[in-house]
Amino acid sequence: MAGDALLRLARLNAAYADAIDSDRLEEWPGFFVEACRYVITTAENHRAGLAAGLVWADSRAMLDDRVAALRRANIFERQCYRHILGLPLLRGEADGVATAETPFLVVRTMRDGRMDLFAAGRYLDRVLLAEAPLFVERIAVCDNTRFDTLLALPL
């Protein structure tokens, strides 16, 4: 059973990253259950137990709103991400929900071709292991404590 859960988590992570990296942001909220939690925070804030993050959402509707704002309201320099993901580490599984940790790197390429290592850290996830797995909670805990003001796209 653990092998099946690990494979499902890896597939979910790969599809999630591909949707963001391929600028199919409208698909991004669909990786989450309706009453989800999505947070981007720093390792320092996470260790201190601070609930607020750089980005915080507690429903799929809030994720949909974020995508709509990115497409229609926010003004930011054109950019794209490339996620480099490690294998998920399955921390536990109970009642059809897996707890996992996955390391990530995100390289950001700007309109002028400049590339930066934008974020490094780990995803702390709770995933509903349904036929099509969905995130119940995804906390992106970033090792970096300083961020470019241009944190536009989801990690």
N, C-alpha and C positions, 0 to 999 in steps of 0.2 A: 504493500500500500504506500509506503514512504516513497518508493521509486516513482510510482504513478503521480503522486502529489508533486514531487520535485520536477518532473517533466512538465506537468501542467503549469506550475509556477514559471518555469523557464519560458514556455511558450507565451504565457500571458505577458511577461516582461518584454519579450522580443516584439510582440505585436504592439504593445504600448509604446515602446521606443520608436518603432517604425512609423506609427501614426504621427508622432510629434516631429520626428526627423524628416518625414516626407511632406510636411505642412498639411496634413489632414487633421487639423486641430478639431474640426467638428466631430470627429470620431472619439476624441480623447475622453469626454465625459461618459461615453458608453462602456468604458472599462471599469466603472464603479457602480455599486448598488445605489439605489435612490437615496437612502439615508447614510451617506458615506462621510468620511472625514479625510481631507487632503490638506497637508501642512508642509511648508518649506521652512526649515529653521536651521539654526547653527548648532554644532555639537555642544558648544558652551551653554547655550540656552536650554538645550535638551537635557544636559547633565544637571542643570540647576532646576529642572522641572517647570520651566516657564512655558505656559500654554500657548502664548501668542507666538506667531511666526511671521516671516516675511510675507508669506501667502498663507491664508487660512480659509478653508471652506468646510461647511458641514452638511452639504447636500449636493446631489448631482445637478440640481437647478442652479446652484451657485457656480458650478463648473461651466455649465452652459452659458451663464451670464458672462463669465470671464472670457470665454471664446468669442461671444458676440461683441464684447468691448474691444477685444484685440482686433477683430475684423472691421468694426465700424466706428469706434470712438477714439481709441488710443492712437497716439502718433508716436512712432518709434522707428529707428533706423532698421531697414530690412536686414534680417539675419537668419541663420539657420543653425540648428543643433545637430550634433552627432553624438549619440549615446554609446558608450562602451560599457557593457554590463558584465559583471562577474556572475558566476553561478549562484543561484539562491541557496541559502543555508536554511533548511527547514528546522525551525526551533520547536515546533509542536503542532499538534493537530487534535482538535476536539469539536464534536458536534458539527462536522462538516466545514469547519473554518481552520485554515492553516495559518500559523504564525511563522514569518520568514524574514530574513535579512539578506539584502542583495547589495553588493558594492557597485558604485557607478562612477564614471567620469563623463563629463559633458564638455565637448569641444564646441565652441561657438565660432562660426565664420560670419564675418560682417560683409556688407555690400561691396566694400572695396577689396575683399579677398583676405583681409587680416584674420588670422585665427588665434584664439586664446583658449587656454584651459580654463573654462568658465566655472566649473563646479566639480568637486570631488566629494564623495561621501558614501552614505549607505541609505537604502530604503528600508524602513521598518514597516512591514506589511502585515495586515490581517486580510486573508483572501477566502471568500466563499468558494469552496471547491465544488461548484455545480457543474453541469455538463459544459457550460461555458463559464469558466471561473471569472469572478469579479472582485475588485478590491472593495473591502469594507472600510479599510483604513490604509492610507499610504502617507507615511511621514518621511520626507526627504531630509535627512540630517546631514547637513553640509559641513565638511571639515573646515572650510574657509569661513572666516568670521567677517570678512569685508566683501561686499558685493558691489559690482558696477550698478549704477542706478537703473540700468536697463535690464531688470529681471522681468521680461515681458512674457516669454513662452513658459509653459509648464516644464518642470524638470521631471 
